[in-house]
């Protein structure tokens, strides 16, 4: 287990080191990179292929109100909210590290560029994402034998996007995550999902964003659902303010991939926003 954890976090560093060394080799016919497939670091829940620039520090507040299905009793979602506070730092132009805390989890992650989309060349941007989540929701009163390692979930994702035009960008996200503790005996600890997301810019400062993640080996009797999110990005003076409706109140990858409870068909959805400030 110790070797697995070490490899999990060293892999992006080793991958980036190799890429960084190659970047020092001069290429006389360098082609133009395609940029700004996404304006924000996330589509809604899914990570986008955008990275923080070298030296940039992002302070992010992500908020999910309670379910609107509770009506007036839950003040239409204003009660029972989940807030995540997150810091993201651009170590280089191709490597980000982050730390976050919400009511549901502590979350530590790396995101790193593997291949950029090249105009009239390589057709997609490929980035990697790894996170370690510490589940805050498990209660020792319910699980007397609970150990710290039982709270851990490891996530590994490939972020593959293509900017088709100035208006349209799409992304696919093959995902693997391993939960050390599952509350369903029929659920495998190692789980697989594939995410889909996109952005359509319909006005100068506005875009429509959507993402969805299909779980590939969920237990047949599981109470959890696949997360679907729909929202809007508003570009304001170099910053992006994201507003959305989502079936997942959890914000960390382990939470929305493995423990989404909302259901759009029953009105069990959550209004939320992501607000970022760059220093």
C-alpha positions in Angstrom: 0.0 0.0 0.0 2.8 2.4 0.8 4.5 1.8 -2.5 1.2 2.3 -4.3 0.6 5.7 -2.6 4.2 6.7 -3.4 3.8 5.7 -7.1 0.4 7.4 -7.3 1.9 10.8 -6.5 5.3 10.4 -8.1 3.9 9.5 -11.5 2.8 13.0 -12.5 6.1 14.4 -11.3 8.1 11.9 -13.3 5.9 12.4 -16.3 6.3 16.2 -16.1 10.0 16.0 -15.6 10.4 14.1 -18.8 8.2 16.6 -20.7 10.1 19.5 -19.2 13.5 18.1 -20.3 12.2 17.7 -23.9 10.9 21.2 -23.9 14.5 22.5 -23.8 15.2 20.9 -27.1 14.8 23.5 -29.9 12.3 22.7 -32.6 12.8 24.9 -35.7 9.2 24.2 -36.9 7.2 24.6 -33.7 3.5 24.6 -34.4 0.9 26.8 -32.8 -0.8 25.4 -29.7 -4.6 25.6 -29.5 -5.5 27.4 -26.2 -8.6 28.3 -24.2 -10.6 25.2 -24.9 -12.1 26.0 -21.5 -12.0 29.3 -19.6 -12.3 27.7 -16.1 -10.3 25.0 -14.3 -13.5 22.9 -14.1 -16.3 22.4 -16.6 -18.8 22.0 -13.7 -17.7 19.0 -11.6 -15.2 17.5 -14.1 -11.8 19.0 -14.3 -11.1 20.8 -17.6 -7.8 20.7 -19.4 -7.0 24.3 -18.4 -4.2 24.7 -15.9 -3.1 27.5 -13.7 -0.1 29.4 -15.1 3.3 29.3 -13.5 3.3 31.2 -10.2 -0.5 31.8 -10.1 -2.3 31.0 -6.9 -6.1 30.4 -7.2 -8.4 30.7 -4.2 -11.6 28.9 -5.1 -14.9 28.9 -3.2 -17.2 26.1 -4.6 -20.7 26.0 -3.0 -23.6 23.6 -3.4 -26.9 24.4 -1.7 -29.2 21.7 -0.4 -31.6 19.9 -2.6 -34.4 22.1 -4.1 -36.9 19.2 -3.7 -37.1 20.0 0.0 -39.2 23.0 -0.9 -39.9 25.7 1.7 -39.0 23.3 4.5 -35.4 23.4 3.4 -35.8 27.0 2.1 -35.5 25.7 -1.4 -31.9 24.5 -0.9 -30.5 27.3 1.2 -30.3 25.1 4.2 -27.8 22.1 4.4 -25.2 23.5 2.0 -21.8 22.1 1.3 -18.9 24.5 0.7 -15.4 23.7 -0.5 -12.4 26.0 0.0 -9.6 25.3 -2.3 -6.1 26.6 -3.2 -4.5 25.8 -6.5 -0.9 26.7 -7.3 0.8 26.7 -10.7 4.2 25.1 -10.0 5.0 25.5 -13.7 2.9 26.1 -16.8 2.4 22.4 -17.0 2.0 21.3 -13.4 -0.6 22.3 -10.8 -1.0 21.2 -7.1 -4.0 21.8 -5.0 -5.5 21.3 -1.5 -9.1 21.6 -0.5 -11.5 21.1 2.3 -15.3 20.8 2.4 -17.9 19.4 4.8 -17.6 16.1 2.9 -13.8 15.6 2.4 -10.3 16.9 2.5 -8.8 16.7 -1.0 -5.2 16.9 -2.4 -4.5 16.8 -6.1 -2.1 17.3 -9.0 -3.0 18.2 -12.6 -0.4 18.1 -15.3 -0.2 18.7 -19.1 0.8 15.7 -21.2 0.1 16.8 -24.8 -1.4 20.1 -26.1 -3.7 20.4 -29.1 -1.8 21.7 -32.1 -3.3 23.7 -34.9 -3.2 21.5 -38.1 -1.4 18.9 -35.9 -2.1 16.8 -32.8 -5.9 16.9 -32.6 -6.6 16.9 -28.8 -5.2 18.2 -25.5 -4.4 15.5 -23.0 -3.8 16.2 -19.3 -3.6 14.0 -16.2 -5.3 14.4 -12.9 -4.6 12.5 -9.6 -6.2 13.1 -6.2 -6.3 11.7 -2.7 -9.5 12.3 -0.8 -10.1 11.9 2.9 -13.8 11.2 3.6 -15.3 13.3 6.4 -18.7 11.7 6.4 -17.8 8.3 7.9 -18.7 8.3 11.6 -16.8 6.2 14.2 -20.1 5.9 16.1 -21.5 3.9 13.1 -18.3 2.1 12.3 -16.5 1.4 15.6 -13.6 -0.4 13.8 -13.0 2.5 11.4 -9.4 3.3 10.7 -7.9 6.4 9.1 -6.9 4.4 6.0 -10.6 3.5 5.5 -11.3 7.2 4.8 -9.0 7.3 1.8 -10.0 7.3 -1.9 -7.5 7.5 -4.8 -8.6 9.0 -8.1 -6.7 8.9 -11.5 -8.2 10.6 -14.6 -7.1 11.4 -18.2 -8.6 14.7 -19.4 -8.9 14.6 -23.2 -10.4 17.7 -24.8 -10.7 19.2 -28.3 -11.5 22.8 -29.2 -13.6 22.5 -32.4 -14.1 26.2 -32.8 -14.1 29.5 -30.8 -17.6 28.5 -29.6 -17.4 24.7 -29.0 -15.1 22.5 -26.9 -15.7 18.9 -25.8 -14.0 16.6 -23.3 -13.9 13.0 -22.4 -12.5 11.8 -19.0 -11.7 8.1 -18.4 -11.5 7.7 -14.7 -10.4 5.1 -12.1 -10.9 5.4 -8.4 -10.3 3.1 -5.4 -12.2 3.5 -2.2 -10.6 1.8 0.8 -14.1 1.6 2.4 -17.4 1.0 0.6 -20.8 0.8 2.4 -22.2 -1.9 0.0 -20.7 -5.4 0.3 -21.5 -5.9 -3.4 -19.5 -2.9 -4.5 -16.0 -3.4 -5.6 -13.4 -1.1 -4.0 -11.8 -0.4 -7.4 -14.3 1.4 -9.6 -14.3 2.9 -13.1 -16.2 5.7 -14.8 -16.1 7.8 -17.9 -17.0 11.4 -17.9 -18.2 13.6 -20.8 -18.3 17.4 -20.7 -18.5 20.4 -23.0 -18.7 24.1 -23.3 -20.6 26.2 -25.9 -20.0 29.9 -26.0 -23.2 31.6 -27.0 -22.4 35.2 -26.2 -19.3 37.4 -25.7 -19.1 36.6 -21.9 -21.4 33.7 -21.5 -21.1 29.9 -22.2 -23.3 26.9 -21.5 -21.5 24.1 -19.7 -22.5 20.5 -19.2 -20.9 17.4 -17.8 -21.9 13.8 -16.9 -20.0 10.8 -15.5 -21.2 7.2 -16.2 -20.2 4.7 -13.5 -19.1 1.5 -15.2 -19.1 -1.1 -12.4 -21.6 0.1 -9.8 -23.3 -2.6 -7.7 -26.8 -3.4 -9.1 -28.5 -2.5 -5.8 -26.6 0.7 -5.2 -28.4 3.8 -4.1 -25.9 6.1 -5.8 -26.5 7.7 -9.2 -24.4 9.1 -12.1 -23.8 12.9 -11.7 -25.3 15.2 -14.3 -24.6 19.0 -14.2 -25.7 21.9 -16.3 -24.6 25.5 -15.9 -23.3 28.8 -17.2 -19.9 30.5 -17.1 -19.8 34.2 -16.9 -16.4 35.8 -17.8 -15.9 39.0 -15.7 -12.7 40.9 -16.0 -10.4 38.0 -16.5 -12.2 35.8 -14.0 -14.9 33.2 -14.5 -18.0 32.9 -12.3 -19.7 29.5 -12.7 -23.4 28.9 -11.8 -25.0 25.5 -12.2 -27.5 22.9 -11.3 -26.1 19.4 -10.5 -27.3 16.1 -9.1 -24.2 15.9 -6.9 -23.8 17.9 -3.7 -20.3 16.5 -3.3 -17.6 18.6 -5.0 -14.5 16.4 -4.7 -13.9 13.7 -7.4 -14.3 10.8 -5.0 -17.6 12.2 -3.8 -19.3 13.0 -7.2 -18.0 9.9 -9.0 -18.8 7.4 -6.3 -21.4 8.9 -3.9 -23.9 11.0 -5.9 -27.4 10.7 -4.5 -29.4 13.3 -6.5 -31.8 12.4 -9.2 -32.9 14.9 -11.9 -36.1 12.9 -12.6 -37.3 13.5 -9.0 -36.2 17.1 -8.8 -33.5 16.1 -6.4 -30.9 18.6 -7.6 -28.6 21.2 -6.1 -27.9 24.8 -7.2 -24.3 25.9 -6.8 -21.5 28.0 -8.0 -17.7 28.1 -8.4 -16.0 31.4 -7.7 -12.2 31.8 -8.2 -9.8 34.6 -7.4 -6.2 34.6 -8.8 -3.3 36.1 -6.9 
